Amino acid sequence: MKSDAHLYAKITNEIRHQIDSGKYLSGDKLPPERKLCEAFGVSRITIRQALEKLEDLNIIARKQGKGTYILPFEYGKLPEIFSRFTNAIDEPGECPGTKMLDIVRINSDKYLNQKMGLTVNTPVYKLTRLRMADVRPLLLEYSFIPYNVAPDLDRFNFGNMSLYQVLEQEYSVKIDQAFETLNPIS
């Protein structure tokens, strides 16, 4: 039997995926708790835990008697999102690090077209970095940046430079939207 913690985390991630994929948009109302219980085959307590987590992350807002709504993306929150990795590592006393593995120019696929609002085969940079705590690898990260937004981005070493600072300082691009997909592996 799966633990309640495992179930509510799984449901939290599934609802986030539904939001990221466009099933629910900013301002949309989520189904009532009863319907979510039926859809996921879990108790109301488990659904409430998942919704509490999404509310803590400022993804949804619950209004008693009115329902649960998807919050709009907040530009002001973006620096907090992007600095989360470094802050998470600093807390336990480990030193965060980044190793740039590759940066290549590719043509966008169907998934990137949908997520980034691109047309078919738009040139994009695919930046691959390894995020570490001390020397221990923690995260393999892929970032996709449209070529027309930042031509010659491949001249920078993102092992010791911030992608977002380079985009802002070199290309006058302020990031106002991003999406994140996590896949745990051992």
N, C-alpha and C positions, 0 to 999 in steps of 0.2 A: 504494500500500500504506500502511495506517495504521501509525503508530509504536506501539511497545509501550506507551509512556507514555500515548498517547491511549486505547488499548484498556483498560489497567488502570484508568484514571480512569473510563472509561465503565462498566466492570463494577462498580467501587466504587459509583458512583452508582446503578446498577441494583439492586444488593443493598440499598443504603440505602432505595431506593424500595420494594422488596419488604417491608422491615421496617416502614417508615412506613405502608404500606397495610394492614398486618396479616397479610400472608402468613406472616411469621415473628414470633413473640411472644417476650417475655423468657423465657429458659430453653430455647427451641427449639434443636434441632441443625440446622445447615446441612447440605446434602448434602456428601458427600465431595469432595475436590478433583477426583478423576477425573470425577465426575458434573458438576461445575461446568464443567470443561474441555469436556465434550461439549455441555452446555447453551449455552455461550457460543461454542463453536467456536474456542477459543484454547489455547495451551500451558499446561502446569502452572506455568511460571515466571510467566506473566502473571496467572494466578489467585492465586498466592502473593503477588504484589505488591499485588493488590487487597485480599486478606485482611490483609496487613500494615498497609495504610492504615486499614482498618476497625478493626484492633486498636489502632493508634496513637490513634484517635479514641474509644477505649473503648466501641465499639459491639458488638464481639465478643471472645471469648476463645478461643484455640486451646489444646487440651490434647493433647499428644502421645499417640497411641495411642487417644484417646477421641473426638476430633472437635472441631468448631468450634461454639460456642454463642453465642446472642444474650444479651448482658448486660442486666440490668435498668437502667432509667433511674435515674440517680443525682441526687437532689435537690441534693446538695452541688456538683455540677458546673454547675448552671444559671447562676450568675453568670458563670462563665467563658464559657459559650456566648453569653450576651447581651452580654458586653463585648468579644467577638471583633472586631466591626466597628471600634470605637474603637481598640483595641489594634493592629489591623492597619494602620490609617492612621497612628497615632502613630509607629510604628517607622521608616518612611522619612522622617519629618520633616514630613509634611503635616498640616494641621489638619483634623480630622474635623468635619463639620457635618451638620445635619439641617434640612430644610425641610418643615414640615407642609403637605400639599397639600389634604387633605380629611378629614373625619370625618362619616360618615353612618350612619343607622340603617337596616338592611336586614333581611329575613327570611332565615334560613339556607337554603341549598340542600342537595341530596343529599350533595355532597362535604363541606361543613362539618358536616352532621349526622353523617356517618361519622367524620370526623377528631376532632370535638369531643364526640361522644356526645350530641348534641342531638336533640330531637324535631323533626318537620317544622315549618317556618316559625317557628322560635324567633327572636325579635328579637335581633340582634347589632349591635354597632358595627363598621364597616369603617373602619379608620384607614389613610390613605395618606400615606406619607412618602417624601421623596427624600433619600438618604444621599449625602454628598459628601466629597471630599478637596479641601480649599481650596474652589474654586468649581467643580471638575470633578465632574459627576454620575457616581456609580458604581453606585447600587443604588436601584431602585424597590421599596419595601417595603409590603406590605399586612399589617395585623394585624387579627385578628377577636376581639372580646371580647363575651361574652354580656351583653345589656342588664341582666338581673337581677343580675349580678355587680357591675356598676358603673353604676348609673343616673346620668344627667347627665354622663357621661364627656366629652361634647362641649363642656363648658365650659372644658376645659384646652387649652393650646397646646403640643402635643407637638413643636414645632420647637425649643423650648428647655427642655423637661422630659422626664424619663425616664418612659416608660409604666409600667415595672415599679415605680419608686419611687412614682408616683401611686397605682397599684393597692394597694401595700402601706400607704402612709401615709394615704390618704384613704378606702380601702374595706376595710382590714385583710385584703387578699387577698395571699397568698404564692403565687407561681407554682410549681407542682410538676410541671407537664408542659407541653411545647410540641412543636410539630413545625415543620419548616422545609422548604420546597420552593424550589429555585433553578432559574431558567430563564435561561440566558445568551442575550443578544441584543446586537447592535451598535448 
